[in-house]
Amino acid sequence: MMDMIAVDRPGLGAFLVCQRAKLRPETVGLPPGGRRRTPGLRREEVAQLSGLGVTWYTWLEQGRDIQVSTAALDRIAAALRLDATERAHLFVLAGRSAPAALIDTTTSVSPLILRMIDGLHDQPAFVRNGRWDAVAWNRGAARLITDFAKRPKAEQNLIWLLFTDPWFRRVLPDWENDARRCIARFRTNFARSGGHPSFQALVDALLAASPEFRPLWRQHDVLAPSDGLKRFNHPAVGYMELDHTVLNVSEASELNVIVYSAAPGSPSAERLARLLAMELPEEKAA
């Protein structure tokens, strides 16, 4: 039998509200319907598109204790034009998916992975767990991102640093977009955790500490991990454009390896090489 996870009724309702607010009636084959008090589709329109009762769908958004079938979720996902990541998130919130629960305390990294990232002399790399805690890093990551070893355990979390440390505001010229995308990716992990207390504690701390985090968290956007381009404006060497890739350690693990690299022969490659050649104060002292 498929394992069930806890139903997040408030989260499910909020997610549905946010998703229908993103759609215009004409994009789903409905007439505009005149002046609207709020953007997006009305509840009755989503119910119509899904072939569901208006009252039942309203109760679903209100977080009432009602039964939700897989078929109904599929029809809602289709009506709201959800992509694969958003659909999977919908099922998790409704307790109809059974992904492996995240273990936020995962800090054990195999010697093989440690040797691999340490061997990437010209590529900053670190390992993060499902809660986005940095659990291992190489010399390059300490220079490019932050020297995690100098930070308290509670501050070795990438989401926490992104929203609370002024350094990241200065070094990331695309901070607003980076923050939005990171939150959307972290939210999928948050849902997969099944309400783990330490995940909730991190979110509660961010809601209290960061005014910028609050509206982004309430948008209920979700994204899958992906490769991409990250821009840095490092005070030591200047502007760099670095490719980054996300590697899963294994199917059974929630650990990811994040690796940054620069295009060979580019100005960014030259600047990254200079940055990685610099010595940290403690290395000079040694």
C-alpha positions in Angstrom: 0.0 0.0 0.0 1.2 3.5 -0.8 2.5 5.4 2.3 0.5 8.4 3.1 1.8 11.7 4.5 0.0 14.3 6.5 -2.4 16.5 4.7 -1.4 20.2 4.9 -4.9 21.7 4.6 -3.9 25.3 5.1 -1.0 24.9 2.7 -3.2 23.2 0.1 -5.8 25.9 0.3 -3.2 28.7 0.0 -1.5 27.0 -2.9 -4.8 26.6 -4.8 -5.7 30.3 -4.2 -2.2 31.4 -5.5 -2.3 29.2 -8.5 -5.8 30.3 -9.7 -4.8 34.0 -9.2 -2.1 33.5 -11.8 -4.5 32.5 -14.6 -6.6 34.8 -16.8 -10.0 33.5 -17.9 -9.2 33.9 -21.6 -6.1 31.7 -21.3 -8.2 28.7 -20.2 -11.0 29.2 -22.7 -13.4 31.2 -20.5 -14.9 34.7 -21.3 -13.3 37.6 -19.3 -16.4 37.9 -17.2 -16.3 41.7 -16.7 -14.7 43.5 -13.8 -13.1 41.3 -11.1 -12.4 42.2 -7.5 -9.3 40.0 -7.5 -6.9 38.8 -10.2 -7.2 35.4 -11.8 -9.9 32.8 -11.9 -12.9 32.6 -9.6 -13.5 29.5 -7.5 -16.6 28.6 -9.5 -14.5 28.8 -12.7 -11.9 26.4 -11.4 -14.8 24.1 -10.2 -16.3 24.3 -13.7 -13.1 23.5 -15.5 -12.4 20.6 -13.1 -15.9 19.2 -13.3 -16.3 19.5 -9.6 -19.0 21.1 -7.3 -18.5 24.7 -6.4 -19.3 24.1 -2.8 -16.9 21.2 -2.6 -14.0 23.1 -4.2 -14.7 26.1 -1.9 -14.4 23.8 1.1 -11.1 22.5 -0.3 -9.6 26.0 -0.5 -11.0 26.8 2.9 -9.0 23.9 4.4 -12.1 21.9 5.5 -11.7 18.3 6.5 -13.0 16.7 3.3 -11.9 13.7 1.3 -9.9 14.4 -1.9 -9.4 11.7 -4.5 -6.5 11.3 -6.8 -8.8 11.8 -9.8 -10.1 15.1 -8.4 -6.5 16.3 -7.8 -5.6 15.4 -11.4 -8.6 17.4 -12.7 -7.7 20.4 -10.5 -4.1 20.2 -11.7 -5.2 20.2 -15.3 -7.7 23.1 -14.8 -5.0 25.2 -13.1 -2.4 24.4 -15.9 0.1 23.1 -13.3 3.4 21.9 -14.5 5.0 18.6 -13.3 6.6 20.2 -10.3 3.5 22.1 -9.3 1.3 19.0 -9.7 3.7 16.9 -7.6 3.6 19.6 -4.9 -0.3 19.7 -5.0 -0.3 15.9 -4.4 2.1 16.2 -1.5 0.0 18.9 0.2 -3.1 16.8 -0.2 -1.4 13.7 1.3 -1.7 11.8 -1.9 2.0 11.3 -2.7 4.6 9.3 -0.9 8.0 10.7 -1.5 10.8 9.7 0.9 10.6 12.0 3.9 13.5 14.4 4.2 15.9 13.9 7.0 17.1 17.4 7.9 19.7 16.1 10.2 21.6 14.4 7.4 25.2 15.6 7.8 27.1 12.4 6.9 28.9 12.8 3.6 30.8 9.8 2.2 34.6 10.0 1.9 34.2 9.5 -1.9 32.1 12.7 -2.2 34.5 14.6 0.1 37.4 13.6 -2.1 35.5 14.6 -5.2 34.7 18.1 -4.1 38.2 18.6 -2.6 39.6 17.6 -6.0 37.8 20.3 -7.8 40.6 22.8 -7.4 39.2 25.3 -9.9 35.5 24.8 -9.1 33.8 25.9 -5.9 31.5 23.1 -4.7 29.5 22.3 -1.6 27.0 19.6 -0.4 23.6 20.6 1.0 20.9 18.5 2.7 17.2 18.7 2.1 16.9 21.5 4.6 19.5 23.4 2.6 22.1 23.2 5.3 25.7 23.2 4.0 27.2 19.9 5.3 30.5 19.9 3.3 32.4 22.3 1.1 35.7 22.8 -0.6 38.2 25.5 -0.5 36.7 27.3 -3.5 33.2 27.5 -1.9 34.7 29.1 1.2 36.1 31.9 -1.0 33.2 32.3 -3.4 30.2 31.9 -1.1 31.2 32.0 2.5 33.6 30.3 4.9 30.9 28.0 6.5 33.4 26.7 9.0 33.6 30.1 10.7 29.8 30.3 11.1 27.7 28.8 13.9 25.8 25.6 13.0 22.5 27.5 12.8 24.0 29.9 10.2 25.3 27.3 7.8 21.9 27.2 6.1 21.8 28.6 2.6 18.2 30.0 2.8 19.0 31.7 6.2 22.2 33.3 4.8 20.4 34.4 1.6 17.8 36.4 3.6 19.7 37.6 6.7 23.3 38.2 5.7 24.1 41.5 4.1 27.1 39.9 2.3 24.8 38.0 0.0 22.9 41.2 -0.9 26.2 42.8 -2.0 27.7 39.8 -3.8 24.6 38.7 -5.7 23.6 41.4 -8.3 20.4 39.3 -9.1 19.6 38.8 -5.4 15.8 39.4 -5.8 15.5 36.8 -8.6 17.9 34.4 -6.9 15.9 34.6 -3.6 12.6 34.0 -5.4 13.8 30.9 -7.2 15.5 29.5 -4.1 12.3 29.9 -2.0 10.3 28.1 -4.8 12.8 25.2 -4.8 13.0 25.0 -1.0 9.2 24.9 -0.7 9.2 21.5 -2.5 11.6 20.2 0.1 9.5 21.8 2.9 6.4 19.9 1.6 8.3 16.6 1.2 9.5 16.9 4.9 6.0 16.0 6.0 6.0 18.9 8.5 9.3 18.1 10.2 9.7 20.4 13.2 13.1 21.7 12.2 11.9 22.7 8.7 9.0 24.6 10.4 11.4 26.2 12.9 13.6 27.5 10.0 10.6 29.0 8.2 9.3 30.5 11.5 12.7 32.1 12.1 12.9 33.5 8.6 9.3 34.9 8.9 10.4 36.7 12.0 13.8 37.9 10.8 13.3 38.8 7.1 10.6 41.1 5.7 11.6 40.0 2.2 11.1 36.3 3.0 7.4 36.8 4.1 5.7 37.7 0.8 7.8 35.2 -1.2 6.9 32.4 1.1 3.2 33.3 0.9 3.3 33.1 -2.9 3.5 29.3 -2.8 5.6 29.0 -5.9 7.4 25.8 -6.5 10.4 24.8 -8.8 12.4 21.7 -9.4 16.2 21.8 -8.9 17.9 22.9 -12.1 21.2 24.0 -13.6 21.8 27.6 -14.6 23.8 30.7 -14.6 24.7 32.5 -11.4 26.1 36.1 -11.3 28.5 37.2 -8.6 30.0 40.7 -7.9 32.7 39.6 -5.6 34.6 42.4 -3.8 37.9 40.7 -4.2 37.8 40.2 -8.0 34.7 41.8 -9.4 31.9 40.6 -11.7 31.7 36.9 -12.6 29.2 34.8 -14.5 29.4 31.2 -13.3 27.5 28.1 -14.5 26.2 25.9 -11.7 24.9 22.4 -11.6 23.0 20.4 -9.0 24.0 16.7 -8.7 22.0 14.2 -6.6 24.3 12.1 -4.4 22.0 9.1 -4.7 18.4 8.1 -5.2 18.2 7.2 -1.5 19.7 10.4 -0.3 18.5 14.0 0.0 22.0 15.3 -0.4 22.9 17.4 -3.4 26.3 18.5 -4.7 26.4 22.1 -6.1 29.3 22.9 -8.4 30.2 26.3 -9.9 32.4 26.7 -13.0 33.4 29.4 -15.5 33.6 29.1 -19.3 37.2 28.4 -20.2 39.1 31.5 -21.4 36.4 33.9 -20.2 37.0 36.9 -18.0 35.0 35.1 -15.3 37.4 32.2 -15.5 40.4 34.5 -15.0 38.7 36.2 -12.1 37.6 32.9 -10.5 41.2 31.6 -10.8 42.5 34.7 -9.0 39.9 34.3 -6.3 40.7 30.7 -5.7 44.4 31.4 -5.6 44.0 33.8 -2.7 44.9 32.7 0.8 42.6 33.0 3.8 44.0 34.7 6.8 44.3 31.5 8.8 46.2 29.9 5.9 48.7 32.8 6.0 49.1 32.3 9.7 49.8 28.6 9.3 
